[in-house]
Amino acid sequence: MPIRQLKRLLQMRPFLFFTLILVVKSMLAYLVIFDGGPSLTLFITELPFFWLLFCLIEWFATKRKLALYVTANLFVTAILFAVIMYYKYFGIIVTYHALEQANQVTAVKSSVFSLLDPYYLFIFLDIIVFIFLLLRKSKLQNWKKFSQVPLNKAVVSLVFICSLALCLFNILPNRASMNELVKAEDMGILNYELYTIFADSKMPEIPMADINQQAIDQAKSITEPQSPKYWKSASGKNLIIVQMEAFQNFLVDLKIDGQEITPNMNKLAHEHLYFTNFYQQVGQGNTSDAEFVVNTSFYTPPTGAASMIYSDRKLPSLPRLAEENGYQTATFHTNVVDFWNRKELYNALGWDNYYDQSFFGTDDMVFFGPSDEVLYKKTAEKLDSMQKSGKPFYSQLITMSSHHPFTIPKGKYKLELPDRYDGTFVGDYIRAQNYADYSLGLFIDDLKKRGLWDNSVFVIYGDHLGLPIYSLDNDDKSLMHEIYGRDYGVTDMINIPLIISSPGIQEPHQVLPQLGAQSDIMPTVSNLLGFSLADHIHFGQDLLNQTSNILPERYYLPSGSVITDHELFIPGTAYKDGTHYPLKGTVQTNFSTSEDQYKRALKLLQLSDSYVSQLPPVDQP
């Protein structure tokens, strides 16, 4: 067929024109998301979905056919663009479940735009064509007129049947895949999106009568000691927990051209209990999920944020435990309490009081609320008045000035970085965390002046990763290679610090290598304070009395991922084709995650999901 005729055919036949357009857009999505990039399999996985839509248009549209093609094109484009942008932060394929957080995304639009590489805009290349047609109305009218000419019904029917068969062929054999990325690539992105709407992603619910601490400990392969070390060593002391926004473990003791990046965190790590092998366990709710996990020792839900899914449950929690032991409780966050549905979450967790932007005001705003300096100053004042009441307190502080995309005001810069860091994502991140550390130092000094420090257990940890591998360009990767002395890996990304300062520990300075995660904080501090967990289901463990762990992971990693003592395991379609990642980039050891450990991790998730979903409503006595 001569090129001129082919051009005319593409101009006149929307079926072919939009097929070509959507194939190009799919190739862009595959290039961003999948390691192998676009391949010929794309024509088998994505093309049939387009043709199903187009066949329906050809069958049922008698008027405005071109408008329906344009609508279908915009619909698919929106899905592919959302998939690209979501992958750039979370490293997963977005599904319809994420619509629940659409209002949260608009609140962090600066973070979203920061992930936008210019070449992603090629996904909107057809807009140029439509603008051209609008400027030449005669051509647009000709296209509209010609698009109304029906295609051969027999051909359309044949294409529809073949496309439907291919879609089913892509979906049905791949339903059992554990890894969502593998599943999406094997099914095709659009088939996967359709599949998630109708598929039940939940594991079968375990009856409440069968969920007990013995079953959990057995799945974790641990035994609680009869006489745990440090039991009640800090009895009656205050508890102050600080959750550091996007703070990763590599920052501790990091120096760049001789400059300490986090001198205050370094001092804490050198003088107190520092857990180096500690990992995040957040899900779709990010920071609010970290609050949930730390205060309940449960895992996040399989889909959605815990603050949305579990806020109607009366959650057994650290605030309730503290209250049972005579403590007053309060949580502090400089954003508005409605963000991530925190008002309902805090009620479900049983906090006595929460303090949000209505308390902190709007001075010295950084991103979504007042700066960390304001957070710490006003919180210290409130803690001082709480201590003077005569009752011990449990307080949790949520920092925010080091939030993605980390572009803090220049007036907050506390160090000069080398030129190679200028204009980089990594450079912005390090500056923001340096400011967060500076503010933390002011808070600690304030606590000491007020006599709060020596009378408190002080716990600090990172809420979640700050530098997703999928968000880094080549310059950023080079800087991370310089920092680590090797390639920055997936286990580095989710490694966060945990530091505990506690009165009553005879050897306060210890670097502790045992594996832990956010669900372990509640059991660990409960042991120090003497809060009994005998009647409290928990999925974490006391890190001061256990040396081995199994950590199921969700959301930022594919379903079925698990961290064991020596590695991170990520399944493929199942266990056998999974990938083993040594922790902290070390050489692979002989201690590979077994299939039994993998199955026990899945069992733990099933137990947690089942338990929380069957808890009584929050308003039930």
C-alpha positions as CSV (number, residue, x, y, z in Angstrom):
1,M,0.0,0.0,0.0
2,P,1.5,3.4,-1.0
3,I,2.5,5.6,2.0
4,R,0.1,8.3,0.9
5,Q,-2.8,5.8,1.0
6,L,-1.7,4.5,4.4
7,K,-1.6,8.1,5.7
8,R,-5.1,8.7,4.4
9,L,-6.4,5.5,5.9
10,L,-5.0,6.4,9.3
11,Q,-6.5,9.8,9.0
12,M,-9.9,8.6,8.1
13,R,-10.3,5.4,10.1
14,P,-10.3,6.1,13.8
15,F,-10.0,2.3,14.6
16,L,-6.5,2.2,13.1
17,F,-5.5,5.7,14.1
18,F,-6.3,5.2,17.8
19,T,-4.8,1.7,17.8
20,L,-1.5,3.1,16.6
21,I,-1.7,6.0,19.2
22,L,-2.4,3.6,22.1
23,V,0.3,1.2,21.1
24,V,2.8,4.0,21.3
25,K,1.5,5.1,24.7
26,S,1.7,1.5,26.0
27,M,5.3,1.3,24.8
28,L,6.1,4.4,26.9
29,A,4.5,2.9,30.0
30,Y,6.4,-0.4,29.5
31,L,9.6,1.5,29.1
32,V,9.2,3.2,32.4
33,I,7.8,0.2,34.5
34,F,9.2,-3.1,33.3
35,D,12.9,-3.9,33.3
36,G,12.8,-5.4,29.8
37,G,11.0,-2.4,28.4
38,P,8.5,-2.7,25.5
39,S,8.5,-6.0,23.6
40,L,6.4,-7.8,20.9
41,T,4.3,-9.4,23.7
42,L,2.7,-5.9,24.1
43,F,0.7,-6.6,20.9
44,I,-0.7,-9.7,22.5
45,T,-1.4,-8.3,25.9
46,E,-2.5,-4.6,25.3
47,L,-3.8,-4.6,21.8
48,P,-6.8,-6.9,22.4
49,F,-8.1,-4.6,25.1
50,F,-8.0,-1.6,22.8
51,W,-9.8,-3.5,20.1
52,L,-12.5,-4.7,22.6
53,L,-13.3,-1.0,23.3
54,F,-13.2,-0.1,19.6
55,C,-15.4,-3.0,18.5
56,L,-18.0,-1.9,21.1
57,I,-17.9,1.6,19.6
58,E,-18.3,0.2,16.1
59,W,-21.2,-2.0,17.1
60,F,-23.3,0.4,19.1
61,A,-22.4,4.0,18.1
62,T,-24.5,5.4,15.3
63,K,-23.7,9.1,16.1
64,R,-20.7,10.9,17.5
65,K,-18.5,7.9,16.9
66,L,-15.4,10.0,16.7
67,A,-16.2,11.5,20.1
68,L,-16.5,8.1,21.6
69,Y,-13.1,7.1,20.2
70,V,-11.6,10.2,21.6
71,T,-13.2,9.4,25.0
72,A,-11.9,5.9,24.9
73,N,-8.4,7.2,24.1
74,L,-8.5,9.7,27.0
75,F,-9.7,7.0,29.3
76,V,-6.8,4.6,28.5
77,T,-4.3,7.5,28.5
78,A,-5.4,8.5,32.0
79,I,-4.9,4.9,33.2
80,L,-1.5,4.6,31.6
81,F,-0.3,8.0,32.9
82,A,-1.6,7.2,36.4
83,V,0.3,3.9,36.3
84,I,3.5,5.6,35.3
85,M,3.4,8.3,37.9
86,Y,2.3,5.9,40.7
87,Y,5.1,3.5,39.8
88,K,7.7,6.3,40.0
89,Y,7.0,6.7,43.8
90,F,5.6,3.4,45.0
91,G,7.2,1.0,42.6
92,I,3.9,-0.8,42.1
93,I,1.0,-0.8,39.6
94,V,-1.8,1.5,40.7
95,T,-5.3,0.0,40.8
96,Y,-8.8,1.4,41.4
97,H,-8.2,1.0,45.2
98,A,-6.0,4.0,45.0
99,L,-9.0,6.2,44.1
100,E,-9.7,6.2,47.8
101,Q,-6.7,8.5,48.3
102,A,-7.3,10.8,45.3
103,N,-8.0,13.7,47.7
104,Q,-4.7,13.0,49.4
105,V,-2.8,13.1,46.1
106,T,-4.1,16.6,45.3
107,A,-2.7,17.7,48.7
108,V,0.8,16.5,47.7
109,K,0.7,17.7,44.1
110,S,4.2,19.2,44.4
111,S,5.5,15.7,45.1
112,V,3.6,14.3,42.1
113,F,4.9,16.9,39.7
114,S,8.5,16.4,41.0
115,L,8.3,12.8,39.6
116,L,7.4,13.9,36.1
117,D,10.1,13.4,33.6
118,P,9.6,15.5,30.4
119,Y,9.4,12.5,28.1
120,Y,6.4,11.2,30.0
121,L,4.4,14.0,28.2
122,F,4.8,12.1,25.0
123,I,1.8,10.1,26.2
124,F,-0.3,13.2,25.3
125,L,1.2,13.4,21.8
126,D,-2.2,12.9,20.1
127,I,-3.3,16.2,21.6
128,I,-1.1,17.9,19.1
129,V,-2.9,16.1,16.3
130,F,-6.3,17.2,17.6
131,I,-5.1,20.8,17.9
132,F,-4.0,20.6,14.3
133,L,-7.4,19.3,13.3
134,L,-9.2,21.9,15.2
135,L,-7.2,24.6,13.4
136,R,-8.1,23.0,10.1
137,K,-11.9,22.5,10.6
138,S,-12.4,21.2,7.1
139,K,-10.2,18.2,7.8
140,L,-11.9,17.6,11.2
141,Q,-15.3,17.6,9.5
142,N,-14.1,15.2,6.8
143,W,-12.8,12.9,9.6
144,K,-16.0,13.0,11.5
145,K,-18.0,12.3,8.4
146,F,-15.8,9.4,7.4
147,S,-15.7,7.9,10.9
148,Q,-19.5,7.5,10.8
149,V,-19.1,5.0,7.9
150,P,-19.6,1.6,9.6
151,L,-16.9,-1.1,9.4
152,N,-17.9,-4.5,8.1
153,K,-19.9,-6.1,10.9
154,A,-18.5,-9.6,10.3
155,V,-15.0,-8.3,10.5
156,V,-15.8,-6.4,13.7
157,S,-17.4,-9.5,15.2
158,L,-14.4,-11.6,14.4
159,V,-12.0,-9.0,15.8
160,F,-14.1,-8.8,19.0
161,I,-14.1,-12.6,19.5
162,C,-10.4,-12.9,18.9
163,S,-9.6,-10.0,21.2
164,L,-11.8,-11.3,24.0
165,A,-10.2,-14.7,23.7
166,L,-6.7,-13.1,23.9
167,C,-7.7,-11.1,27.0
168,L,-9.0,-14.2,28.7
169,F,-5.9,-16.1,27.6
170,N,-3.7,-13.3,29.2
171,I,-5.8,-13.1,32.4
172,L,-6.8,-16.6,33.4
173,P,-3.5,-18.4,33.5
174,N,-1.8,-15.6,35.5
175,R,-4.3,-15.1,38.3
176,A,-2.2,-17.1,40.8
177,S,0.9,-14.9,40.4
178,M,1.9,-13.4,43.7
179,N,4.0,-10.5,42.4
180,E,1.7,-7.7,41.1
181,L,4.4,-6.4,38.7
182,V,4.9,-9.9,37.1
183,K,1.1,-10.3,37.0
184,A,0.6,-6.9,35.3
185,E,3.3,-7.6,32.7
186,D,2.0,-11.1,32.0
187,M,-1.7,-10.0,31.8
188,G,-1.1,-6.6,30.2
189,I,-1.5,-3.4,32.2
190,L,-5.1,-2.8,31.1
191,N,-6.2,-6.5,31.6
192,Y,-4.6,-6.4,35.0
193,E,-6.6,-3.2,35.9
194,L,-9.8,-4.9,34.8
195,Y,-8.9,-8.1,36.7
196,T,-8.4,-6.2,40.0
197,I,-11.9,-4.7,39.8
198,F,-13.5,-8.2,39.8
199,A,-10.9,-10.3,41.7
200,D,-11.1,-10.8,45.4
201,S,-7.6,-10.0,46.6
202,K,-8.3,-11.0,50.2
203,M,-7.1,-14.2,51.6
204,P,-9.8,-16.4,53.3
205,E,-10.8,-15.1,56.7
206,I,-9.6,-17.0,59.7
207,P,-12.3,-17.3,62.5
208,M,-11.6,-15.2,65.6
209,A,-11.5,-18.2,67.8
210,D,-8.5,-19.6,65.9
211,I,-6.4,-16.4,66.2
212,N,-4.3,-16.3,69.3
213,Q,-0.8,-15.3,70.3
214,Q,0.5,-18.9,70.2
215,A,-0.5,-19.2,66.6
216,I,1.3,-16.0,65.7
217,D,4.4,-16.8,67.7
218,Q,4.5,-20.3,66.0
219,A,4.3,-18.7,62.6
220,K,7.2,-16.4,63.6
221,S,9.0,-19.3,65.1
222,I,9.7,-17.5,68.4
223,T,9.1,-18.3,72.1
224,E,8.5,-15.5,74.6
225,P,11.0,-15.7,77.6
226,Q,9.6,-16.4,81.0
227,S,11.8,-13.6,82.5
228,P,12.5,-11.0,79.8
229,K,15.5,-8.8,80.0
230,Y,14.8,-5.1,80.9
231,W,11.2,-5.9,82.1
232,K,9.9,-2.7,83.9
233,S,13.4,-1.1,83.7
234,A,11.7,2.2,82.8
235,S,8.5,1.6,84.8
236,G,6.5,4.8,85.4
237,K,8.6,6.9,83.0
238,N,7.1,9.0,80.2
239,L,7.1,7.6,76.7
240,I,8.0,10.0,73.8
241,I,8.0,8.5,70.3
242,V,9.2,10.6,67.3
243,Q,8.3,9.5,63.8
244,M,10.8,11.1,61.4
245,E,9.4,11.8,57.9
246,A,11.1,9.8,55.1
247,F,14.3,9.2,57.2
248,Q,16.4,6.4,55.9
249,N,19.2,4.6,57.8
250,F,22.1,5.5,55.6
251,L,21.9,9.1,56.9
252,V,23.2,8.0,60.3
253,D,26.9,8.7,60.5
254,L,26.9,9.9,56.9
255,K,29.6,12.5,56.1
256,I,29.9,14.4,52.8
257,D,33.2,16.2,52.4
258,G,33.7,15.9,56.1
259,Q,30.4,17.4,57.1
260,E,28.1,15.4,59.3
261,I,24.6,15.3,57.8
262,T,22.7,14.3,60.9
263,P,24.9,15.1,64.0
264,N,22.0,14.8,66.4
265,M,20.8,11.4,65.2
266,N,24.5,10.3,65.2
267,K,24.8,11.3,68.9
268,L,21.7,9.4,69.8
269,A,22.9,6.3,67.9
270,H,26.3,6.5,69.6
271,E,24.9,6.9,73.1
272,H,21.8,4.7,73.2
273,L,20.3,1.6,71.7
274,Y,20.6,1.7,67.9
275,F,19.0,-0.9,65.7
276,T,20.7,-0.9,62.3
277,N,18.7,-3.8,60.8
278,F,15.3,-2.1,61.0
279,Y,12.7,-1.8,58.2
280,Q,9.5,-0.1,57.3
281,Q,6.1,-1.9,57.1
282,V,3.9,0.8,55.6
283,G,1.2,0.4,53.0
284,Q,-0.8,2.7,50.8
285,G,-1.2,5.2,53.7
286,N,2.5,5.9,54.1
287,T,3.0,8.1,57.2
288,S,-0.4,7.4,58.6
289,D,0.2,3.6,58.1
290,A,3.4,3.9,60.1
291,E,1.4,5.5,63.0
292,F,-1.0,2.6,62.7
293,V,1.6,-0.2,62.7
294,V,3.7,1.3,65.5
295,N,0.7,1.8,67.8
296,T,-1.1,-1.5,67.1
297,S,1.6,-4.0,66.1
298,F,-0.7,-5.2,63.3
299,Y,0.0,-5.2,59.6
300,T,-1.5,-2.8,57.1
301,P,-4.5,-3.9,55.1
302,P,-4.0,-5.6,51.7
303,T,-5.5,-2.6,49.9
304,G,-6.1,1.0,51.0
305,A,-4.7,3.0,53.9
306,A,-5.2,1.6,57.4
307,S,-6.6,5.0,58.4
308,M,-9.4,4.5,55.8
309,I,-10.0,0.7,56.1
310,Y,-9.6,0.1,59.9
311,S,-10.7,3.4,61.4
312,D,-14.2,2.0,62.2
313,R,-12.7,-0.7,64.4
314,K,-11.9,-0.4,68.1
315,L,-8.2,-1.1,67.8
316,P,-6.2,-2.6,70.7
317,S,-3.3,-0.1,70.8
318,L,-0.4,1.4,72.7
319,P,-2.4,4.4,73.7
320,R,-5.0,2.1,75.2
321,L,-2.3,0.1,77.0
322,A,-0.8,3.3,78.3
323,E,-4.2,4.5,79.6
324,E,-4.8,1.2,81.3
325,N,-1.5,1.7,83.1
326,G,-2.3,5.2,84.3
327,Y,-0.9,7.2,81.5
328,Q,-2.3,10.3,79.7
329,T,-1.8,10.2,75.9
330,A,-1.5,12.7,73.1
331,T,-0.3,12.8,69.5
332,F,1.1,15.8,67.6
333,H,1.1,16.6,63.9
334,T,1.3,20.1,62.3
335,N,-1.0,19.2,59.3
336,V,-4.8,19.3,59.5
337,V,-6.2,16.2,61.3
338,D,-8.5,15.4,58.4
339,F,-5.5,14.6,56.2
340,W,-5.4,10.8,55.7
341,N,-8.5,10.5,57.8
342,R,-6.5,10.9,61.0
343,K,-9.3,12.1,63.2
344,E,-11.1,8.8,62.8
345,L,-7.9,6.8,63.1
346,Y,-6.9,8.6,66.3
347,N,-10.4,7.8,67.7
348,A,-10.0,4.2,66.7
349,L,-6.5,4.1,68.4
350,G,-7.9,5.6,71.6
351,W,-5.7,8.7,71.9
352,D,-6.9,11.0,74.7
353,N,-6.0,14.1,72.7
354,Y,-4.6,15.0,69.3
355,Y,-2.9,18.4,68.4
356,D,-3.0,19.4,64.7
357,Q,-2.6,22.6,62.8
358,S,-5.4,24.3,64.8
359,F,-3.0,24.0,67.8
360,F,0.2,24.8,66.0
361,G,-1.0,27.7,63.8
362,T,0.2,28.6,60.4
363,D,3.5,30.4,61.1
364,D,6.7,29.2,59.4
365,M,4.9,26.9,57.0
366,V,6.9,24.2,55.2
367,F,5.0,22.0,52.8
368,F,1.6,21.2,54.5
369,G,2.1,22.7,58.0
370,P,4.4,24.7,60.3
371,S,8.0,23.6,60.4
372,D,9.6,21.0,62.6
373,E,10.9,23.8,64.8
374,V,7.4,24.9,65.5
375,L,6.3,21.3,66.1
376,Y,9.0,20.7,68.6
377,K,8.8,24.0,70.5
378,K,5.0,23.9,71.1
379,T,5.0,20.2,71.8
380,A,7.7,20.6,74.4
381,E,5.6,23.2,76.1
382,K,2.6,20.9,76.1
383,L,4.6,17.9,77.4
384,D,6.0,20.1,80.2
385,S,2.4,20.9,81.3
386,M,1.4,17.3,81.0
387,Q,4.3,16.2,83.3
388,K,3.3,18.8,85.9
389,S,-0.1,17.1,86.2
390,G,1.6,14.3,88.1
391,K,0.6,11.5,85.6
392,P,3.1,10.0,83.2
393,F,2.3,10.5,79.6
394,Y,2.7,8.8,76.2
395,S,3.2,11.2,73.3
396,Q,3.9,10.6,69.6
397,L,5.2,13.3,67.3
398,I,4.9,13.2,63.5
399,T,7.5,15.3,61.8
400,M,6.9,16.7,58.3
401,S,9.4,19.3,57.1
402,S,11.5,16.6,55.4
403,H,8.5,15.5,53.2
404,H,8.9,14.6,49.5
405,P,9.9,16.4,47.3
406,F,12.3,17.8,49.9
407,T,12.5,21.3,48.5
408,I,12.7,23.1,51.8
409,P,13.0,27.0,51.8
410,K,16.6,28.1,51.3
411,G,16.4,29.9,54.7
412,K,16.2,26.4,56.2
413,Y,19.5,25.2,54.7
414,K,22.0,24.4,57.5
415,L,24.9,23.1,55.4
416,E,26.6,23.7,52.0
417,L,26.7,20.6,49.8
418,P,29.3,20.1,47.0
419,D,28.3,21.4,43.6
420,R,27.6,17.9,42.3
421,Y,24.5,17.7,44.6
422,D,23.0,20.9,43.3
423,G,19.8,20.5,41.4
424,T,19.5,16.8,42.3
425,F,16.8,14.8,44.1
426,V,19.4,13.3,46.4
427,G,20.8,16.8,47.2
428,D,17.4,18.1,48.1
429,Y,16.7,15.0,50.3
430,I,19.9,15.4,52.2
431,R,19.4,19.1,52.8
432,A,15.9,18.5,54.1
433,Q,17.0,15.7,56.4
434,N,19.8,17.9,57.7
435,Y,17.3,20.5,58.6
436,A,15.1,17.8,60.3
437,D,18.1,16.7,62.3
438,Y,18.8,20.3,63.3
439,S,15.3,20.8,64.6
440,L,15.5,17.5,66.4
441,G,18.6,18.8,68.3
442,L,16.6,21.8,69.4
443,F,13.9,19.6,70.7
444,I,16.2,17.3,72.7
445,D,17.9,20.4,74.3
446,D,14.5,21.7,75.2
447,L,13.4,18.4,76.8
448,K,16.6,18.3,78.8
449,K,16.1,21.9,80.1
450,R,12.6,21.1,81.2
451,G,13.7,17.9,83.0
452,L,11.7,15.7,80.6
453,W,14.6,13.8,79.0
454,D,15.9,11.9,82.0
455,N,12.3,11.0,83.0
456,S,11.3,9.5,79.6
457,V,11.8,6.6,77.3
458,F,12.6,8.3,74.0
459,V,12.1,6.4,70.7
460,I,12.8,7.7,67.2
461,Y,12.5,5.9,63.9
462,G,11.9,6.7,60.2
463,D,8.3,6.3,58.9
464,H,9.1,5.2,55.3
465,L,11.6,5.5,52.5
466,G,12.5,8.9,51.0
467,L,14.5,7.9,47.9
468,P,12.6,5.3,45.9
469,I,14.9,3.6,43.4
470,Y,12.3,4.1,40.6
471,S,12.4,7.9,41.2
472,L,16.2,8.4,40.7
473,D,17.8,9.5,37.5
474,N,21.4,8.7,36.6
475,D,22.9,11.6,38.5
476,D,21.0,10.6,41.6
477,K,22.1,6.9,41.2
478,S,25.7,8.0,40.9
479,L,25.5,10.0,44.1
480,M,23.9,7.1,46.0
481,H,26.7,4.8,44.6
482,E,29.2,7.3,46.0
483,I,27.5,7.3,49.4
484,Y,27.2,3.5,49.7
485,G,30.3,2.5,47.8
486,R,28.1,0.3,45.7
487,D,24.8,0.4,43.8
488,Y,21.8,1.5,45.9
489,G,19.5,-1.5,46.3
490,V,16.0,-2.3,47.2
491,T,16.9,-3.4,50.8
492,D,18.7,-0.1,51.3
493,M,15.6,1.7,50.2
494,I,13.4,0.3,53.0
495,N,16.0,0.3,55.7
496,I,15.1,2.9,58.4
497,P,16.8,3.5,61.8
498,L,15.4,2.8,65.3
499,I,17.0,4.4,68.3
500,I,15.8,4.0,71.9
501,S,16.9,6.0,74.9
502,S,15.7,4.5,78.1
503,P,16.5,4.9,81.8
504,G,17.3,1.8,83.7
505,I,19.4,0.1,81.0
506,Q,22.9,-0.5,82.4
507,E,24.6,-0.6,79.0
508,P,22.8,2.3,77.2
509,H,25.1,2.3,74.2
510,Q,24.6,-0.7,72.0
511,V,24.5,-1.2,68.3
512,L,22.0,-4.0,67.9
513,P,22.0,-6.1,64.7
514,Q,18.8,-8.1,65.2
515,L,16.2,-7.8,62.5
516,G,13.2,-5.6,63.3
517,A,10.4,-3.5,61.9
518,Q,7.8,-1.0,62.9
519,S,5.4,-3.6,64.3
520,D,8.1,-4.5,66.9
521,I,8.2,-1.1,68.5
522,M,5.1,-1.6,70.7
523,P,6.2,-4.9,72.2
524,T,9.7,-3.5,72.8
525,V,8.6,-0.4,74.7
526,S,5.9,-2.3,76.5
527,N,8.6,-4.5,78.0
528,L,10.6,-1.5,79.1
529,L,7.6,0.2,80.7
530,G,6.1,-3.0,82.2
531,F,2.9,-3.0,80.1
532,S,1.7,-6.6,79.9
533,L,0.7,-7.9,76.5
534,A,-0.7,-11.1,77.9
535,D,-4.2,-10.3,76.6
536,H,-3.1,-8.3,73.6
537,I,-2.7,-9.8,70.2
538,H,0.4,-8.5,68.5
539,F,2.4,-9.4,65.4
540,G,5.7,-7.7,66.4
541,Q,8.2,-8.9,69.0
542,D,10.3,-7.5,71.8
543,L,13.6,-6.7,70.0
544,L,15.5,-6.8,73.3
545,N,14.6,-10.4,73.9
546,Q,14.5,-11.9,70.4
547,T,17.3,-12.4,67.9
548,S,15.4,-13.8,64.9
549,N,12.5,-12.4,63.0
550,I,10.1,-12.8,60.0
551,L,8.8,-9.6,58.5
552,P,6.0,-9.7,55.9
553,E,6.0,-6.7,53.6
554,R,3.3,-5.1,51.6
555,Y,2.6,-2.4,49.0
556,Y,6.1,-0.9,48.3
557,L,7.1,-4.5,47.6
558,P,5.0,-7.2,45.8
559,S,2.7,-9.3,47.8
560,G,4.4,-12.3,49.4
561,S,7.7,-10.4,49.9
562,V,9.3,-11.2,53.2
563,I,12.4,-10.1,55.1
564,T,14.2,-12.8,57.0
565,D,17.4,-12.5,59.1
566,H,19.7,-12.4,56.1
567,E,17.8,-11.3,53.1
568,L,14.7,-9.9,51.4
569,F,12.8,-12.4,49.3
570,I,10.4,-11.2,46.5
571,P,8.3,-13.9,44.8
572,G,7.7,-14.1,41.1
573,T,4.6,-15.9,40.0
574,A,5.2,-18.0,43.1
575,Y,8.1,-19.0,45.5
576,K,10.2,-21.0,43.1
577,D,10.8,-18.1,40.6
578,G,11.4,-15.5,43.4
579,T,14.4,-13.3,43.8
580,H,16.7,-13.2,46.9
581,Y,18.2,-9.9,47.9
582,P,20.9,-9.9,50.6
583,L,20.3,-7.3,53.2
584,K,22.4,-4.2,52.9
585,G,23.9,-5.2,49.7
586,T,26.1,-7.9,51.2
587,V,27.3,-11.0,49.3
588,Q,24.6,-13.7,49.1
589,T,24.9,-16.1,52.1
590,N,23.8,-19.7,52.3
591,F,20.8,-18.6,54.5
592,S,18.2,-18.2,51.8
593,T,14.6,-17.7,52.7
594,S,12.9,-21.1,52.7
595,E,9.5,-21.8,51.2
596,D,8.3,-22.5,54.7
597,Q,9.3,-19.0,55.8
598,Y,7.5,-17.6,52.8
599,K,4.3,-19.5,53.6
600,R,4.5,-18.5,57.3
601,A,4.8,-14.8,56.3
602,L,1.7,-15.1,54.2
603,K,0.0,-16.8,57.1
604,L,0.9,-13.9,59.4
605,L,-0.7,-11.4,57.0
606,Q,-3.8,-13.6,56.8
607,L,-4.0,-13.7,60.6
608,S,-3.6,-9.9,61.0
609,D,-6.2,-9.1,58.2
610,S,-8.6,-11.6,59.8
611,Y,-8.2,-10.3,63.3
612,V,-8.5,-6.6,62.7
613,S,-11.5,-7.0,60.3
614,Q,-13.4,-8.9,63.1
615,L,-12.7,-6.4,65.8
616,P,-15.8,-4.6,67.3
617,P,-16.9,-1.2,66.0
618,V,-15.1,1.7,67.6
619,D,-18.3,3.0,69.1
620,Q,-19.1,-0.3,70.8
621,P,-18.4,-0.4,74.6
